[in-house]
Amino acid sequence: MLTTHQKNWKVDQWVAYLKVRDIPIMPRSRFLILAIAEGGDALSSPKELARIVTGDPFLALRSLRYAEARRSRRLGSDTTTSMASLMQIGLDGLLDIARDSPLCDDALVGLVDCEFASASASYIARAWSAHRADVSPDEIALAALLADIGEMMLWHFATEIPERVQDEARSGRALSQLQAQLQGAGFSFKALSLALAEAWGLPPLITQLIRGVDSVRANIARLASATAKHIQTNPENPALPSDIISVRDYIPASSYRSLLAPLPISDEFREAVLAAVTTEVE
């Protein structure tokens, strides 16, 4: 329950409060990691461990901060991918995180929806980046995964705030998600995510991609996040053709079909979107 004072907090006050909170992880992440540690089965490959991490934005954040805090100065470069985090902390470090972290409430629909959209955005961003032979698609994927970490933190620590935003959007009093956030929270969730990333000292590259600097990589991360949210809102969202046309501007060598491939939508709707974008650009 928020205090009367907290209900009127702005970004700086929420950052001061949230940056020192013990970041939770999803219950399934703990279960999977503990099962791997106890069973020692084939799932313990780095690739499979990375898949668990990239499916949970909170776990990815904890792993990144854990790795950065222990990174040897001799390594020089920042940790900018989930795989790099895992290579530094190892299974033992990941197990420590799984055991020591508090758990989210996975019955909280708003939190789960936000988490799913973030994980989908990460998957889409990685696939799209690979189409343009990006030097590190996993960097863009991590930025997309953490782009809405501010909203996720609010869902866990101050549920009333995102619930007020949802109420603004559903009531029709707000014409866009941004307007709903400004009316319901008094600030944008993106501003909170960015401020937290800076307060936590996340690597500059990740912070720049979250900020959305005008670059191909940042725009791919941004469009992946927008597309994932559109699908989360409506699996047959009429905004998807526009999303696909927009991202192809940054990856012109890719076909519309290949850009649609990583989207978690039905095959029938995928074909409908393909027909729509083909008609629109002719």
C-alpha positions as CSV (number, residue, x, y, z in Angstrom):
1,M,0.0,0.0,0.0
2,L,1.5,3.3,-1.1
3,T,1.6,6.2,1.3
4,T,-0.1,9.5,0.3
5,H,3.4,10.9,-0.3
6,Q,4.5,8.0,-2.5
7,K,1.5,8.4,-4.7
8,N,2.8,11.7,-5.9
9,W,6.5,10.8,-6.3
10,K,8.3,11.7,-9.5
11,V,11.0,9.8,-11.3
12,D,13.9,10.9,-9.1
13,Q,12.1,9.9,-5.9
14,W,11.2,6.5,-7.4
15,V,14.8,6.0,-8.6
16,A,16.1,6.7,-5.1
17,Y,13.7,4.2,-3.6
18,L,13.9,1.4,-6.2
19,K,17.7,1.5,-6.9
20,V,18.4,0.0,-3.4
21,R,15.6,-2.6,-3.4
22,D,16.5,-6.3,-3.6
23,I,15.6,-7.2,-7.2
24,P,13.3,-10.3,-7.4
25,I,13.3,-13.0,-10.0
26,M,10.5,-15.1,-11.5
27,P,9.6,-18.3,-9.5
28,R,10.1,-20.5,-12.6
29,S,13.7,-19.2,-13.0
30,R,14.6,-20.4,-9.5
31,F,12.9,-23.7,-10.1
32,L,14.8,-24.3,-13.4
33,I,18.2,-23.2,-12.1
34,L,17.9,-25.3,-8.9
35,A,16.7,-28.3,-11.0
36,I,19.8,-28.0,-13.2
37,A,22.1,-27.7,-10.3
38,E,20.6,-30.7,-8.6
39,G,20.3,-32.9,-11.7
40,G,23.3,-31.9,-13.7
41,D,21.5,-32.7,-16.9
42,A,22.0,-31.5,-20.4
43,L,20.2,-28.2,-19.8
44,S,23.3,-26.9,-18.0
45,S,24.9,-25.9,-21.3
46,P,25.7,-22.2,-21.5
47,K,23.2,-21.7,-24.3
48,E,20.4,-23.2,-22.3
49,L,21.3,-21.3,-19.2
50,A,21.3,-18.1,-21.2
51,R,17.8,-19.0,-22.5
52,I,16.6,-19.1,-18.9
53,V,18.2,-15.7,-18.1
54,T,16.8,-14.0,-21.2
55,G,13.3,-15.3,-20.4
56,D,13.3,-13.3,-17.1
57,P,14.2,-9.6,-17.3
58,F,14.8,-9.4,-13.5
59,L,17.2,-12.4,-13.6
60,A,19.0,-10.9,-16.6
61,L,19.4,-7.6,-14.6
62,R,20.7,-9.3,-11.5
63,S,23.1,-11.4,-13.5
64,L,24.4,-8.4,-15.4
65,R,24.9,-6.4,-12.2
66,Y,26.5,-9.4,-10.4
67,A,28.9,-9.9,-13.3
68,E,29.8,-6.2,-13.6
69,A,30.5,-5.9,-9.8
70,R,32.9,-8.8,-10.1
71,R,34.4,-8.1,-13.5
72,S,38.2,-7.9,-13.4
73,R,39.6,-4.6,-14.5
74,R,41.9,-6.6,-16.8
75,L,38.9,-7.6,-18.9
76,G,38.6,-4.0,-20.0
77,S,35.2,-4.1,-21.9
78,D,31.8,-3.9,-20.2
79,T,29.5,-6.8,-19.9
80,T,26.8,-6.2,-22.5
81,T,25.1,-9.6,-23.2
82,S,23.5,-12.3,-21.0
83,M,25.9,-14.9,-22.3
84,A,28.9,-12.7,-21.2
85,S,27.3,-12.4,-17.8
86,L,27.0,-16.1,-17.5
87,M,30.6,-16.7,-18.7
88,Q,31.8,-14.4,-15.9
89,I,29.6,-15.7,-13.0
90,G,29.3,-19.3,-14.0
91,L,26.6,-21.8,-12.8
92,D,27.7,-21.2,-9.2
93,G,27.1,-17.5,-9.4
94,L,23.7,-18.1,-11.1
95,L,22.8,-20.6,-8.4
96,D,23.7,-18.0,-5.8
97,I,21.3,-15.5,-7.5
98,A,18.6,-18.1,-7.7
99,R,18.8,-19.0,-4.1
100,D,19.3,-15.5,-2.6
101,S,16.8,-13.5,-4.7
102,P,13.2,-12.8,-3.5
103,L,10.5,-14.0,-5.8
104,C,7.9,-12.1,-7.9
105,D,4.2,-12.8,-7.6
106,D,3.6,-14.7,-10.9
107,A,-0.1,-14.5,-10.2
108,L,0.1,-10.8,-10.8
109,V,-1.3,-10.5,-14.4
110,G,0.2,-7.1,-15.1
111,L,3.7,-8.1,-14.1
112,V,3.5,-11.3,-16.1
113,D,2.2,-9.5,-19.2
114,C,5.1,-7.0,-18.9
115,E,7.6,-9.7,-18.4
116,F,6.3,-11.7,-21.4
117,A,6.4,-8.6,-23.7
118,S,10.0,-7.9,-22.6
119,A,11.1,-11.4,-23.3
120,S,9.3,-11.4,-26.7
121,A,10.9,-8.1,-27.5
122,S,14.3,-9.5,-26.7
123,Y,13.7,-12.5,-29.0
124,I,12.4,-10.4,-31.8
125,A,15.3,-7.9,-31.5
126,R,17.9,-10.7,-31.6
127,A,16.3,-12.2,-34.7
128,W,16.0,-8.9,-36.6
129,S,19.5,-7.9,-35.7
130,A,20.9,-11.1,-37.0
131,H,19.3,-10.3,-40.4
132,R,21.6,-7.3,-40.8
133,A,24.6,-9.2,-39.6
134,D,24.9,-7.1,-36.5
135,V,28.2,-7.4,-34.7
136,S,26.4,-8.5,-31.5
137,P,22.6,-9.2,-31.8
138,D,22.7,-10.3,-28.2
139,E,23.5,-6.7,-27.1
140,I,20.4,-5.4,-28.8
141,A,18.4,-8.3,-27.3
142,L,19.5,-7.4,-23.8
143,A,18.7,-3.7,-24.3
144,A,15.2,-4.7,-25.5
145,L,14.8,-7.1,-22.6
146,L,15.6,-4.4,-20.0
147,A,13.9,-1.5,-21.8
148,D,10.8,-1.8,-19.5
149,I,12.5,-2.7,-16.3
150,G,11.2,0.5,-14.7
151,E,7.6,-0.7,-15.2
152,M,8.4,-4.2,-14.0
153,M,10.0,-2.7,-10.8
154,L,6.8,-0.8,-10.2
155,W,4.6,-3.8,-10.7
156,H,6.6,-5.6,-8.0
157,F,7.2,-2.8,-5.5
158,A,4.4,-0.3,-6.2
159,T,1.6,-2.1,-8.0
160,E,-0.8,0.7,-7.5
161,I,1.1,2.9,-10.0
162,P,0.9,0.7,-13.1
163,E,-2.6,-0.2,-12.1
164,R,-3.6,3.5,-12.2
165,V,-1.9,3.7,-15.7
166,Q,-4.0,0.7,-16.9
167,D,-7.1,2.4,-15.6
168,E,-6.3,5.6,-17.5
169,A,-5.8,3.6,-20.7
170,R,-8.9,1.4,-20.3
171,S,-11.2,4.2,-19.4
172,G,-10.5,6.1,-22.6
173,R,-9.2,9.2,-20.7
174,A,-5.8,8.7,-22.4
175,L,-5.3,8.4,-26.1
176,S,-1.9,6.7,-25.9
177,Q,0.1,4.6,-23.5
178,L,2.4,7.6,-22.9
179,Q,-0.5,9.8,-22.1
180,A,-1.9,7.1,-19.7
181,Q,1.5,7.0,-17.9
182,L,1.8,10.7,-17.6
183,Q,-1.8,10.9,-16.2
184,G,-1.7,7.8,-14.1
185,A,1.9,7.9,-12.8
186,G,3.1,11.5,-13.5
187,F,6.0,10.3,-15.6
188,S,6.8,8.0,-18.4
189,F,8.0,4.4,-17.7
190,K,10.8,4.8,-20.2
191,A,12.2,7.7,-18.2
192,L,12.1,5.6,-15.1
193,S,13.8,2.6,-16.9
194,L,16.6,4.9,-18.2
195,A,17.1,6.7,-14.9
196,L,17.3,3.3,-13.1
197,A,19.8,2.0,-15.7
198,E,22.0,5.0,-15.0
199,A,21.6,4.7,-11.2
200,W,22.5,1.1,-11.3
201,G,25.6,1.8,-13.4
202,L,24.6,-0.4,-16.3
203,P,27.1,-0.5,-19.2
204,P,26.8,2.7,-21.3
205,L,26.0,0.7,-24.5
206,I,23.0,-0.8,-22.9
207,T,21.9,2.5,-21.5
208,Q,22.3,4.2,-24.9
209,L,20.2,1.5,-26.6
210,I,17.4,1.9,-23.9
211,R,17.5,5.6,-24.3
212,G,16.9,5.2,-28.1
213,V,19.8,7.2,-29.6
214,D,19.2,7.7,-33.3
215,S,21.0,4.7,-34.6
216,V,20.0,1.5,-36.5
217,R,20.6,-0.7,-33.5
218,A,18.6,1.5,-31.1
219,N,15.7,1.8,-33.5
220,I,15.6,-2.0,-34.0
221,A,15.5,-2.4,-30.2
222,R,12.7,0.2,-30.0
223,L,10.7,-1.3,-32.7
224,A,11.1,-4.8,-31.3
225,S,9.7,-3.5,-28.0
226,A,6.8,-1.7,-29.7
227,T,5.9,-4.8,-31.7
228,A,6.0,-7.1,-28.7
229,K,3.7,-4.7,-26.8
230,H,1.3,-4.6,-29.7
231,I,1.1,-8.4,-29.8
232,Q,0.7,-8.5,-26.0
233,T,-2.2,-6.1,-26.3
234,N,-3.8,-7.9,-29.2
235,P,-2.3,-11.0,-31.0
236,E,-4.0,-9.7,-34.2
237,N,-3.1,-6.1,-33.6
238,P,-3.7,-3.9,-36.7
239,A,-0.5,-2.0,-35.9
240,L,1.7,-4.9,-36.9
241,P,1.9,-4.1,-40.6
242,S,3.2,-0.7,-39.8
243,D,5.7,-2.1,-37.4
244,I,7.1,-4.5,-40.0
245,I,7.3,-1.8,-42.7
246,S,9.1,0.5,-40.2
247,V,11.7,-2.1,-39.2
248,R,12.4,-3.0,-42.9
249,D,13.6,0.6,-43.4
250,Y,16.5,-0.4,-41.1
251,I,17.0,-3.9,-42.6
252,P,16.2,-3.4,-46.3
253,A,17.9,-6.6,-47.5
254,S,15.4,-8.7,-45.4
255,S,12.1,-9.9,-46.8
256,Y,8.9,-9.1,-45.0
257,R,8.3,-12.8,-44.5
258,S,11.7,-13.2,-42.7
259,L,10.9,-10.2,-40.5
260,L,7.6,-11.7,-39.5
261,A,9.1,-15.1,-38.7
262,P,10.1,-14.4,-35.1
263,L,6.8,-12.9,-34.1
264,P,4.7,-15.0,-31.7
265,I,1.5,-14.8,-33.8
266,S,-0.6,-17.4,-35.6
267,D,0.4,-18.6,-39.1
268,E,-3.0,-17.3,-40.4
269,F,-2.4,-13.8,-39.1
270,R,1.2,-13.9,-40.2
271,E,0.0,-14.4,-43.8
272,A,-2.6,-11.6,-43.4
273,V,0.1,-9.2,-42.2
274,L,2.3,-10.2,-45.1
275,A,-0.5,-9.6,-47.6
276,A,-1.2,-6.2,-45.9
277,V,2.4,-5.0,-46.1
278,T,2.9,-6.2,-49.6
279,T,-0.2,-4.3,-50.7
280,E,0.7,-1.1,-48.9
281,V,4.2,-0.8,-50.4
282,E,3.1,-1.6,-53.9
